[in-house]
Amino acid sequence: MKKILEALEKDARLTPEQISTMTGTPVAEVKKVIKKAEDDHIILKYKTVIDWAKLGEDQVAALVEVKVVPQRNVGFDAIAERIYRFKEARSVYLASGAYDIAVLVAGNTMQEIAVFVSEKLAPLDAVQGTVTHFILKKYKEDGEMLEGGEGVKRLPVTP
Amino acid sequence: MSKSRSSHIKLSQSPISEIVKSIPPSGIRKFFDLLSSIEGVISLGVGEPDFVTPWNICEAAIYSLEKGYTMYTSNKGTPELRAEIARYIDSRFGLSYNPDNEILITVGVSEGLDLAMRTILNPGDEVIMPDPCYVAYPASVSLAGGIPIRVPTTEDNDFEITAEAIEPYITDKTKAVLIGYPCNPTGAVLSKEELTRIADLAKRYNLLVISDEVYGQLVYGVEHTCLATLPGMRERTILLNGFSKAYAMTGWRIGYAASDKEIIGAMTKIHQYTMLCAPIMGQMAALEALKTGDSEVENMVKDYDRRRRVIVKGFRTIGLSCFEPKGAFYAFPSIKTTGMTSEEFAEKLLWEEKVAVVPGSAFGPCGEGYLRCCYATALSDIEEALKRMGRFIKKHRKT
């Protein structure tokens, strides 16, 4: 399974036939493995990483540090769930350090994000405080460098 | 007779030495020149990884430059790098070399090969090697005043050179056997059994062996056996290896030779007068590569493996027979069924379909009828090249 998933992780658009050739596994087996991984939520999602800035689209993101009062018996999980159910919360992590939960918030404008934090996130019962860092520039997203890396060309023939 | 004092010196005979004149021009160079005149070519003709050197390795070199490490190193190479190489060889192969006098850092495996030949060969000494083989092998022997002796290898036994094939070529002038497995251009690997038989032959006839193992980490589904680890071989093997292929460091020019101290001492003697030392920034990078580069190598190998399977299957699907290469990043399909020579096929393919491959004949007479195709190339390029080659073969089918 690992070889198949590794190939898919690099390029989600590979067909089962291509993966079959790359891994030496019969096509039917590849399809079965992929289906099972999808059913077991080992494959969470197929995604395309897009550089919206190139289209002139404004996409604003912010990293919000949330300090939380952990609840008896459940710790941070319950409050984390309340946060991550919001669609604006793109990623939610429990982190060590000065604050407890890191939330990556995405929106169309800074205003939108500010409203989300002040009206939806900060008022939650277990939330003690938030610190919002607006992301000014994206250099790398999901393993992909967004600018530069023009790809220096190799000589076309070398011994 | 007065000498002309014009700025253009006219000589009555060529100033070039006889040995250099006798070395045939590289078949690869000719192809490269042809290719430069055409736009939009998909090239399967490269001999280097399509990965950039992993950033942490580059970063270590950049940091060393910032710190001012720009001077000569010891002729032998930095002690840290030699020590790390000794550690690597020991942990990977259980073979120990003294980093003080049994390891030399060279300017790529290319320099290691040149030094080895100049160290061991007296004029007229013979060196046995497989055919086809890497273009530098016969040239390095000739340049050192020796005579290259080519032993045919064939598709039937996956281009493995065998002790049985070598033995009839041994004469009283044979000094050494030069092998490079995994192999450029064929992608062939040598099994431990065959290596053992070759080792036995070397011991019986008291021959040296030069083993170029630069592709040793790029193997698929098989284990690479280091020749020097076989019983009785350490003292008669010059082990050549480097960082170019496994760590995608071709431009850095760092390799190493490991052998008995008398041989390394002699190689170092030549090296100190010719190169003086390998580039310090390359050595810094290589040290970082050895310390932290293994997981990156593993990822690259997995990536090559996927593309290897695609290209071999691709060739077979378009009607070319192709043995399964288990090492390096080359496939060596046969184009014999088309009735064209390798050069003819490669040239026509380039003009008609803008796909560049290297004719197998550039690597020796036994490469005639084959092509060297490198799969260290983007998957989409490989697939497009296969499509175009399929079209080309259909068009030129022998009726």
Boltz contact constraints between the chains, C-beta under 6 A:
constraints:
  - contact:
      token1: [A, 21]
      token2: [B, 309]
      max_distance: 6.0
  - contact:
      token1: [A, 21]
      token2: [B, 310]
      max_distance: 6.0
  - contact:
      token1: [A, 21]
      token2: [B, 313]
      max_distance: 6.0
  - contact:
      token1: [A, 22]
      token2: [B, 306]
      max_distance: 6.0
  - contact:
      token1: [A, 22]
      token2: [B, 309]
      max_distance: 6.0
  - contact:
      token1: [A, 154]
      token2: [B, 46]
      max_distance: 6.0
  - contact:
      token1: [A, 156]
      token2: [B, 35]
      max_distance: 6.0
  - contact:
      token1: [A, 156]
      token2: [B, 43]
      max_distance: 6.0
  - contact:
      token1: [A, 156]
      token2: [B, 356]
      max_distance: 6.0
  - contact:
      token1: [A, 157]
      token2: [B, 31]
      max_distance: 6.0
  - contact:
      token1: [A, 157]
      token2: [B, 32]
      max_distance: 6.0
  - contact:
      token1: [A, 157]
      token2: [B, 35]
      max_distance: 6.0
  - contact:
      token1: [A, 157]
      token2: [B, 45]
      max_distance: 6.0
  - contact:
      token1: [A, 158]
      token2: [B, 46]
      max_distance: 6.0
  - contact:
      token1: [A, 158]
      token2: [B, 47]
      max_distance: 6.0
  - contact:
      token1: [A, 158]
      token2: [B, 48]
      max_distance: 6.0
  - contact:
      token1: [A, 159]
      token2: [B, 28]
      max_distance: 6.0
  - contact:
      token1: [A, 159]
      token2: [B, 47]
      max_distance: 6.0
  - contact:
      token1: [A, 159]
      token2: [B, 135]
      max_distance: 6.0
